[in-house]
Amino acid sequence: CWAELAQKRPVEMGGDHHHDSERVPPNREECNKHRIDHALRDYCSHLLIPLNQCRYRTFFMPWKCEHERHAYEKCQYEEFQRRVKQAKGQL
């Protein structure tokens, strides 16, 4: 999906053990295989694949897949914060 993003993104240092800065986002074929919408193909799409698989397995029950949903939402938030810093010229 966004393989070039992974190459340009700097490796972050710190105690965030949940963030996998070495993870390369899935390519276009993998995104098509898992039916990821084009609007959702971003740096965090590698976390959307297991989340959607869990949702399908559990019939979209809202109390299921909490770990996967939290990991995806956290990645989205961190990416948003990175873009805000970049827009302010702090990165």
C-alpha positions as CSV (number, residue, x, y, z in Angstrom):
1,C,0.0,0.0,0.0
2,W,2.4,2.6,1.2
3,A,5.7,0.9,1.1
4,E,7.5,4.1,0.2
5,L,6.2,5.6,3.5
6,A,8.0,3.0,5.5
7,Q,11.3,3.7,3.8
8,K,11.0,7.5,4.4
9,R,9.7,7.3,8.0
10,P,12.5,7.7,10.6
11,V,13.0,5.0,13.2
12,E,11.7,6.3,16.5
13,M,13.5,5.7,19.8
14,G,11.7,5.3,23.0
15,G,9.7,2.9,25.2
16,D,6.8,2.4,22.9
17,H,7.0,-1.4,22.7
18,H,3.7,-1.7,20.8
19,H,4.8,0.3,17.8
20,D,6.6,-1.8,15.2
21,S,8.7,0.8,13.4
22,E,10.4,-2.0,11.4
23,R,7.0,-3.2,9.9
24,V,6.6,-2.5,6.2
25,P,3.0,-1.7,5.2
26,P,1.4,-4.4,3.0
27,N,1.8,-4.0,-0.7
28,R,-1.0,-3.4,-3.2
29,E,-1.6,-7.1,-3.9
30,E,-2.0,-7.9,-0.2
31,C,-4.4,-5.0,0.3
32,N,-6.5,-6.2,-2.6
33,K,-6.4,-9.8,-1.2
34,H,-7.7,-8.6,2.1
35,R,-10.2,-6.2,0.5
36,I,-8.9,-3.0,2.3
37,D,-10.6,0.1,1.0
38,H,-8.3,2.5,-0.8
39,A,-9.1,5.3,1.7
40,L,-7.8,3.1,4.5
41,R,-4.5,2.2,2.9
42,D,-2.0,4.1,5.0
43,Y,0.9,3.4,7.3
44,C,-1.3,1.5,9.7
45,S,-3.0,-0.8,7.2
46,H,-0.9,-3.7,8.4
47,L,-2.9,-3.6,11.6
48,L,-6.2,-3.3,9.8
49,I,-5.8,-6.8,8.2
50,P,-5.9,-8.8,11.5
51,L,-8.6,-6.4,12.9
52,N,-10.9,-7.1,10.0
53,Q,-10.2,-10.8,10.2
54,C,-11.1,-10.8,13.8
55,R,-14.2,-8.8,13.1
56,Y,-15.3,-11.3,10.5
57,R,-14.7,-14.3,12.8
58,T,-16.7,-12.8,15.7
59,F,-19.5,-11.4,13.5
60,F,-18.6,-7.8,14.3
61,M,-19.4,-8.0,18.0
62,P,-18.2,-4.7,19.5
63,W,-16.7,-6.2,22.7
64,K,-14.5,-8.6,20.7
65,C,-11.2,-7.7,19.0
66,E,-10.5,-5.0,21.5
67,H,-6.7,-5.5,21.4
68,E,-6.6,-5.4,17.6
69,R,-8.8,-2.3,17.5
70,H,-6.7,-0.5,20.1
71,A,-3.5,-1.3,18.3
72,Y,-5.0,0.1,15.0
73,E,-6.4,3.2,16.6
74,K,-3.2,3.9,18.5
75,C,-1.2,3.6,15.3
76,Q,-3.6,6.0,13.6
77,Y,-3.3,8.5,16.4
78,E,0.5,8.3,16.4
79,E,0.6,8.8,12.7
80,F,-1.7,11.8,13.1
81,Q,0.6,13.3,15.7
82,R,3.6,12.8,13.4
83,R,1.8,14.6,10.6
84,V,0.9,17.5,12.8
85,K,4.6,17.8,14.0
86,Q,5.7,17.7,10.4
87,A,3.2,20.4,9.4
88,K,4.5,22.6,12.2
89,G,8.0,22.0,11.0
90,Q,9.1,20.2,14.2
91,L,10.1,17.0,12.5
